Amino acid sequence: MLIDQPAVVALDAAGAPADVLPDVWDLKVITEINGEQTITWTMAANDPRAALIVNEALVQADGVRFRIKKVTTARESTDTPTIAVYGEATWYELAGKPRLVDREWTSSLAGPAVTAALVGTGWSVGLVTVTTSRSWTWSTGNPLEVLRQIQQVHGGDLTFDTQTKTVSLRPTQGEDLGLLFAAGRNVNTLRRIVDTSQLVTRMHAVTEDGYTFASINGGKDYVDNNTWTAEVIHGYLTYSESTGSGAMLALTQAALAEYAKPRTTYEAEVMDLSAIANDNLEDPHLGDEAIVFDEQIGIQAKHRIVRLEKDILEPWHTVVTLSSTLRNLGDGSDGGKFSGEDDPSAVKPKPPTGLNLSTAGYWYNGSPRSSVQATWSLVTEGISGYGIAIAYYSVRITGGRTARADNTTVGFDGLDPNQLVSVQVCAVSVDGVASDWTPAAQITTATPTADIEPPTPFTLSSQSGMITIAWDRMIQGGGIPYPPPLYLAHIQVQEGTSAAGPWIGAGAVTTAVPTLIRPHTDHIGETRWYRGRCVSTTGVEGSWGTTSSVVVTSAINTAVSDAQAAANAAAVAASNAQTTANGKNKIFTQMLSPIPADGLTVGDEWYVLNVSGQIIGVRIWNGGAWAARPFVADSVIVPSSVGPILLADGAVTAPKIVANEALINKIFTDELVASKVSGVMIQGDAIDGKTVTGAVVRTAASGARTQLDTNGLRVIDSGGNDLVRLGFSYPTGLAVRDPKTGGMLEASGMIFGSQFLTPNGHPRGWDTVAVNTPNYTRVGQYATAISSLSGRANLVAYVAIAGNSGGSELNSMDVMVQVHSVSNPASPTTNRLHAAQNPVSWTNLTVMNTETVILMEPADFGTAGNAYPVVWVRNRNSGSRSLQAWVGPIAVLPA
């Protein structure tokens, strides 16, 4: 994914970022070794930022500061007027400084001469790592002309850092990172130039005090190399007085091996694939060595990039010039690796020291992960004690992963927790010479330990002696409820007989199954309390949440109690009558068998009571005993508040039939016809009907199964993991399981693509982030809400960070992206729906132009309302050094 960054930044007089020029074209930066460094571009004359484009104004592009030297306004035919801009790197100003008079140097290194040339210019010495010693005199000229003389005499490459205003002289610039220019891959046009104008086949060598290596070379003060031609062509090298005969002979042979063959130059228009592959190894830099390959014209060779015409906006039109030309020999002796005073031990760096490791656990897509941070001390010397310039550090960790670090810290993430890993570091000099590896440092990767805040209180209900515990799938936390993180495994549920306990385990609920049913038919009328706590996928338990209570009730007992009360009332009325209408029989209402003084008469009735005074039976006296009292009728109609009940031959017709468990177990019938059947469970071989509403339909109670519930249709594997979801409020109605991460991927991204959110007034410009630890500053504002009906998304945010001093500086900062219910929250905790899981933290990062941060945040923010991404930056610099921050569009990918 490509995310644009500012191509040209306008600077104020102090060198601080003032504005971004987003609408330019034909933007090219031309740089050559020991040569020019210029910039050109075109823009519309009516561009609102055209007022910033004036002569001598400062701009910055591709990490270099330029001063505008030529502004041309033109119009062709009826086209809109345009402005063509030409600028020169700020080091060109050295040509306008006071002239330096002739000065003699005797057996001197290059460093003192460079320092003297920069006195009073406002520029200073960076790194001078060429090791040649020369006796010479510079000619009168401005500081830039004198620096060119120093480079020609001592050899090497002059480089200028316009951010820090420093000048360096190195044996070479650039690296060999395996860069390949091949026809059909990244080359548009290719030209080869073969040049023998500097061919040498016999190289003479002498020290400054007249010594040669003739005594160890058969009396000859020269060496020959006729591998390319038999013709004798003389060349000469001069070495310092301290060079020994053996070293001088070896160095001369090595130098002649290069001069004894034609110099080949290639000019190619290439595609800068780093902008497409997002790989810095594809990014050509001045001085880099590259392989040129074209099978049709027979080219396969490694050469050095000596000139780079970089097309910033269309990298595929970048033009590079590659050459086999050797480094400048100055006054005759080589100034690079073949220097007269080069000591092989001096170019090998010492290994880094002070290797220290730290580790931290974190969560990613619901899985535990770990990171390791390595730090070490800066390397400044070779193994012989000479000063040396380090290009970068190489770091390796158990498992074969490696990393390159430009400073003294590097991090590895995505590691498995609780694993013993080893880390080693080596330093690589600007000559490409690597130090020995450090002894291995070891550490056991950390496991995420942060617990999850308590869940929201449960919603409780009771019916028919059953308690239903329902969770709304939210985390209560300390403020507004928010969706649970992806690494939540389940909510542990406990039950108590009081608000203070004692507590027993009652099961668990999850985001997939948020309801739990507890049977309590033996505790009708009693109160039960419930509480829950979150458990992560690694078993980390959170704190207990708020308790909720419910009284156990039973619809069966309620109905029976109502009927019993009605029967008791009837019994009272009957006892008042005492004698039936025929005047012969009596009615008794009591617990024990009636024994009246006047005896019993056939047909007397006895309503049997229990100890609570409830009627439990009816008996009739048959002359010898109390027998069951039958009631015989063709049909009986019982009035009811829910409708009449009809008892007739072969059928009971009623809107509602209530029975206790014992009676339900004794109901047998071939056919049951009803408008509605309510209960805890319906069992049978088949259910045939037109509509089933409000049910959970599944092929099995557990294990691998297909299940239809109120959320939608799910296909579940034997481990209880969802493989496919249909419904679940997804925009496309479909989500599938990612076999690599285990997360559910919504199909909308694959069908409709990603959503991009642009900040208000884009580009919004630079926001100043003051030093205010521990507070964060909101950068930019996104007025468009995230479109995700599932309440989940993967956010990819681009943030540019710039220093505020106008030069290179060390900065410390934290950068993160969160989701809030408003677009302009006052703080990271205000209206927060999702807290950042993957913030980026930098400590003592060298910021020279702009450093870019790409934040990748798996967000789970729920579906309660609007959700807005917000970027937060915290400045952890000491003192009063502020930062400048700029945000680009945010990509919203399905989760």
Salt bridges, closest charged atoms under 4 A:
ASP19 OD1 - ARG49 NE 3.35
GLU32 OE1 - ARG307 NE 3.71
GLU36 OE2 - ARG307 NH2 3.30
GLU56 OE2 - LYS69 NZ 3.09
ASP62 OD1 - LYS310 NZ 3.30
GLU93 OE1 - ARG67 NH2 3.99
GLU93 OE2 - LYS165 NZ 3.53
ASP157 OD2 - ARG304 NH2 2.16
GLU175 OE2 - ARG404 NH2 2.58
ASP176 OD2 - LYS302 NZ 2.68
ASP221 OD1 - HIS204 ND1 3.45
ASP224 OD1 - ARG202 NE 2.65
GLU258 OE1 - LYS261 NZ 3.86
GLU267 OE1 - ARG191 NH2 2.96
GLU282 OE2 - ARG185 NH2 2.41
ASP283 OD2 - HIS285 NE2 3.53
ASP283 OD1 - LYS310 NZ 3.78
ASP288 OD2 - HIS285 ND1 3.67
GLU309 OE1 - ARG307 NH1 3.78
ASP311 OD2 - LYS28 NZ 3.61
GLU314 OE1 - HIS317 ND1 3.05
ASP331 OD1 - ARG134 NE 3.40
GLU381 OE1 - LYS350 NZ 2.94
ASP406 OD1 - ARG404 NE 3.73
ASP436 OD1 - LYS348 NZ 3.01
GLU495 OE1 - ARG518 NE 3.18
GLU495 OE1 - HIS520 NE2 2.98
GLU526 OE1 - ARG528 NH2 2.93
GLU541 OE1 - ARG533 NH2 2.92
ASP598 OD2 - LYS586 NZ 3.95
ASP604 OD2 - LYS586 NZ 3.75
GLU605 OE2 - ARG629 NE 2.87
ASP709 OD2 - ARG714 NH1 3.73
ASP722 OD1 - ARG714 NH2 2.86
ASP722 OD2 - ARG725 NE 2.71
ASP738 OD1 - LYS740 NZ 3.47
ASP767 OD1 - ARG764 NH1 2.57
GLU809 OE2 - ARG881 NE 3.93
ASP814 OD2 - ARG874 NH2 2.64
ASP814 OD2 - ARG876 NE 2.96
GLU857 OE2 - HIS834 NE2 2.80
